[in-house]
Amino acid sequence: MPYIKNKKQRKVINRIIKLFAHEITPNGNLNYFLFGLSKKYCLSYEDYKTFIGELECAKAEIIRRQLSPYEDEKIKKNGDVNIDDL
């Protein structure tokens, strides 16, 4: 995950996230927002490749840092899949 070293840029982006976090929900609004962002940002095939790559990297980071610890905790609590029980 590329972290933003420039503190000014990070503050601006964090402000945007906070501003829109309550409006851009994952029930279709997020899809609309991301598609609209791609239409505004992407002017060439190369831009689309970069944009999609950023989405894929964000997806991987969400899985690694947020979903994996949750799943690990649930395995500890409920037990792992055991094919002998099937």
Buried (B, 14 or more C-beta within 10 A) or exposed (E): EEEEEEEEEEEEEEEEEEEEEEEBEEEEEEEEBBEEEBEEEBEEEEEEEEBEEEEEEEEEEEEEEEEEEEEEEEEEEEEEEEEEEE
